[in-house]
Amino acid sequence: MRLAIITGGSKGLGRALCEQFIAHGYTVIEFSRTAPHAFSVRTDLASPESCRAVVAKAITTVDLESLEELVLVNNAGTLDPIGAASRNAPAALLANLNVNFTSAILVLAELIAKFQAAPCRKVLANISSGAALKAYAGWSLYCASKAGMEGYIRALAVEQEAEPYPVIAVNIHPGVIDTEMQALIRSASVADFPEVERFIQRKQQGGLVAPADCAAAVLRIIALPTLTGGGRYDTSVDGA
């Protein structure tokens, strides 16, 4: 069995990834709050410990000996709330960081513990962002969590070098995709996001990538025989 486990696959890039993996013959398990697919498992990534428990239960029946290939995709993410952290409610700040960072690490740690001993090819792809490397006013939480996840993946890749059956952990920059997150960005006020006009113009000028095209590039990167743990790959270059 070729298995792909994806977080945040209910819409946008995540949904396109689910469709692409299925089209390529993978069995897919998707985790999200809305759980819209027949292969979805409902969980709220804003609640890290309960989310981890749901994931742990969902994968108990997976037979390691039947695995021919495993792909783990950390895709779930939220930009909300946009604006200076000092002007947002503490509960909103925690929810953002739980989805983007805390739950991501708990879920990935659970999955790695489950599948570490499987001798098949295993790839962990963290869907990152340009915000991991560049500061944006109004996106402090998103920038922090994306940078933190990239650091986690790099360290995880080093840890995996000591394992007999390592997971190839990589960061993937997907570019600017035409999703609901981009619509949220364009609806922000200048006070909360000073660069909003540039993002509005990018949409008007056709500068956004279709989710299906980005998903196809992600799959091409994952399939690379030269894929290197700890690497940062760009769908506009490596997935061309």
KALIN-V157749 format. One record per helix or strand. SS is the DSSP state (A for helix, B for strand). FROM is the first residue (numbers start at 1). LEN is the number of residues. If there is no record, write none. Layout:
# KALIN-V157749
SS_FROM_LEN / SS_FROM_LEN
This chain:
# KALIN-V157749
B_2_6 / A_12_12 / B_27_6 / B_40_3 / A_48_11 / A_64_3 / B_69_6 / A_85_3 / A_90_26 / B_121_7 / A_130_3 / A_140_21 / B_168_6 / B_177_1 / A_180_8 / A_196_9 / B_209_1 / A_211_12 / B_232_3
